[in-house]
Amino acid sequence: MRKWMTAAMATMLILSCTPSVPEQYDKSDVSPKIYPDYADVTIPVNIAPLSFELLLKVDEMVTRISAEGEELVYGGVKVCPEMDEWKSLTAKAAGKDITVEVFARKGDRWVRFKPFAIHVSPDSIDAYLSYRVIAPSYVSYEELTLNQRCLENYDERVMVDNMLCSTESGGQCVNCHNYQQYDGGRMQFHARENNGGTVIVYDGKVEKVNMANDSLISAGVYPSWHPSLPLIAYSTNKTVQNFHTSDIDKIEVLDAASDLVLYDVERHEITTIERVKDEFETYPFWSPDGKYLYFSSAHFEYESDSVDAVEATLKAKDLKYNIYRKAFDPEERTFGERELVFAADTLGMSATLPRISPDGRWLMFTLGEWGCFHIWHRDADLWLMDLNSSESPANGNEHSTNNSNYSASDSNSSASVNTPGLGTPFPAKALNSDRAESYHSWSSNGRWVVFSSRRNDGVFTRPYIAHFDGKGGFSKPFELPVENPDFHRQWMKSYNVPELTKTPVAFTPQDFADVLKGEGVKVKYY
């Protein structure tokens, strides 16, 4: 058999396989049902191709994607643009729209669905997104990794492989990765149980740190790097996990105790930031200028004189977290008194995960009815507060939540915000769904937010990306693009803690495993 063909034969074969837009068709006012739903979303100019599929049974499908005189035509139920063609199209459409037309044939009749637009923002997004990949199973938790995905294409790599340090007799868990100023060269993550410790990457050096101390509740748990100094704020937590038999939210993770500490990366020293009796302080986060440390804290008084996980569990729905901040003096490395930012408990709610936009203006947080682990709570939504204004945006109070009995108008009480000069909190309605929205992170330019959502099925967490207009408004969020559009409907794992970085992490899973298997650096506690 001949293994060659002439150029003419190759050209004829290509032309015969190229799909073409039908010349005659009926026009429909119905929008095509596609997955993922990319209709009328706003995307970064540097994002990977948006592959999607038609969720209708048809005999034939043709899709035309066009912008600025350039068009791409695809045949088949799945539309998977080539990388180079997509990049060329988005470059031309920057600041404008891509038009998508879907044509479907049943029998001898062609129909063109209502065209939709994909808005291409000239604002780029940071190139890398890291997350923990974990199955929603509580007997095989060891099979997890920390991964890093390049958002400009589909390249994904494993940074940390938990199984490399797990044995038949000793398991391990890794979590809570965090970066300084979106820099993949300054990173940290935790390992628990077998070979446990905190791994810190700092300008080419990797070391394991043992923070456990008799004077602390635990080693560092939830981290936040100072934006310019070699300092990491941590919460130390006594965490409890429970399984409900009748509640619609079947799983609960809560704290029975928590404090805040500060770790000096260079001096290997740890000091107390806040340890207030009857307060559970957690989720620290620095302001972009490094002058404030924000955190969540719940007031809880034990009937006994000691920490009682059973009592905390039975009273879990009484745990209402407010948002506070403490001024920080970088010269003296000292903190001021706690200052109330948002008293969520006055609304009968609980606010967690404070995150400040890079310009220092916007505070985004997760709001739910109770507790601090909102990824398990269907009622959890994302909210905003303007830190630079005593008035919320004009459209702020028009928003309301989708699945709870409160609205932005409820937060107009003067008791809800006790710090002068701060705006009224309001829900980020465009981001929220009737399922859990929880962990969120800003892009380095402040124009994008990546957040965790279970809106697809209520079980698996997926990252969603939305454009921010800088005035309190968001575009319709879109699901993390993947090469095969059906992938997320078949993949039975969750993405946990999505964090953006400008640069990749250079070290391999084996590099980190070798460090974890070592003794680790002892930390001095003051």
Helices and strands as residue ranges (DSSP letters): H 7-17, E 26-27, E 34-35, E 42-44, E 52-54, E 60-67, E 70-75, E 78-79, H 83-93, E 97-106, E 109-112, E 116-121, E 128-134, E 145-150, E 156-161, G 162-165, E 172-180, E 183-193, E 197-202, E 205-210, E 223-225, E 231-243, E 251-264, E 269-274, E 279-286, E 292-299, H 309-314, G 316-318, E 321-329, E 334-342, G 344-347, E 350-356, E 362-368, G 374-376, E 381-386, G 396-398, G 408-412, E 426-427, G 429-431, E 437-442, E 448-453, E 462-467, E 478-479, H 487-490, E 494-501, H 509-516, E 521-522, E 524-525
